[in-house]
Amino acid sequence: MQYPKVAFIGSPQFAVASLAALVQAGVPVVAVVCQPDKPAGRGNELRAPAVKAFALTHDLPLLQPVKVRDGALAAWLQGQGTELVIVAAYGRILGADVLHLTPLGCVNVHASLLPRWRGASPITRAIAAGDAESGVCLMQMDEGLDTGPELARVTVPILDTDTTATLEARLADAGAQLLLAKLPEIAAGRLRATPQPEVGLTFAPPVQKQEGRIDWRQPARQIHALVRAMQPWPGASTTPPEVPGEVWKIFEEGLALGDHAGQPGAIVALEKDAIWVATGEGSLRVASLQRPGKRAMPAAEVLRGMRWTVGARIG
């Protein structure tokens, strides 16, 4: 078929899967827009968004605007001959001039089952909340925050071992496949847009660093979900006994649920390579730890020489 000329707007790795699918299918991508390079790491060196790296590798026209609502972005997209705008995890609010640039409008590849988890961090929020499933919605964008009518969706189960990183990878692939499958209908205007229901509406604001701090008074299952949701950023953390002022990170490797009873935060059992910590309901097995300035290591190596005993409290 003859595909429309597509302008693709997105920034992180999640968006690359959809952009790559379009390019590999022979869709004419006449413009790519992503956020500017940003300082990252200890050296604050500028780091390019993943979409930029893909665009440069494939010689796609690229723009990284600092401002998106001053008319310049819409003018550039129009000058590229854009016929359809596709957005995936751009991270900025687009103006009406871009949303209504073409008769086909803007289609968003959103990583949740709308209206659940509208906003910037739907994947992390879904795992942290203990949701059994997530998915991807194709949405006709309007001027609200993920409020536009739905065009299509695909459901993806959330596994008990999923972190934000692993679920994001599966959702990115599922979204790319859904987009490619529905693109002919979108281009022909045959895909019916269904308004989102207000029932089940939740929001997914950006994750803050302090949200990774573990509250051992919560049930073990909830803490288990938090540890997985906070990977790869900002990480789940707690304070250890006998090391005042330090904050240690806990990872999902070897994490397990148990039925030990005790005061929340108390070490209730010691294994050769792990510890069991009591929570508000049940216990949690911790097998991978990281001290400040160190790499993540098996708990046995981190704890060697610490002389922790059953009854010591963390957090």
Secondary structure, 3 states (H helix, E strand, C coil): CCCCCEEEEECCHHHHHHHHHHHHCCCCEEEEECCCCEEECCCCEEECCHHHHHHHHCCCCEECCCCCCCCHHHHHHHHCCCCEEEEECCCCCCCHHHHCCCCCCEEEEECCCCCCCEECCHHHHHHHCCCCEEEEEEEECCCCCCCCCEEEEEEEECCCCCCHHHHHHHHHHHHHHHHHHHHHHHHHCCCCCECCCCCCCCEECCCCHHHHECCCCCEHHHHHHHHHHCCCCCCEEECCCCCCCCCEEECCCCCEEECCCCCCCEEEEECCCCEEEECCECEEEECEEECCCCCCEEHHHHHCCCCCCCCCECC
